[in-house]
Amino acid sequence: MLRLFAIFEWHYLELQIMFLFIGGPEIAIIILFILILFGSKKIPDFAKMMGKGMREFRKATEEIKKEINEGTKDINDDIKDLKNNLHK
């Protein structure tokens, strides 16, 4: 069973690496496929929806970063106090 998961994980990593090397012609084919699939009238709505999703994702990541920084602020202050006490 563990070996089966390792195989799926390997294929997932291969897919991630493959998407790093997408060039211009591949992007043009993907855009053409999206145009055929959704039609020209729905693409602006689709783009708007993608923009909103990206904006929400950025907000969420900024909130997580802020929470982490606030949570570690006490630890950083304690470390600074310890350093100051060691130097005295």
Phi, psi and omega in degrees: 000317180297323179296324178297316178295324178296322179294316179296321180295320180297316180293325177296318178295322177299319179296319179297317180293321181299321182289344177288337187249038177276128181257188182300311181298323179294320179296320179297320179294319179296317179296318177298317178298317179296319179298316179292319184291314186262335183088159186287338182281332183267349182296317177300322177295319178297317179295320178297318179295319178295320178297317178297319179297317179295320179297316178296322178296317178297317178300316181296318180292323177295320178295320179295316178300317180298316179296320179295315180297320178292323180290327181269355180299318178297319180295317179297320177296319178297319179296318178297319178297317179297319178297316179297319179292327178290325182285340180278000000 
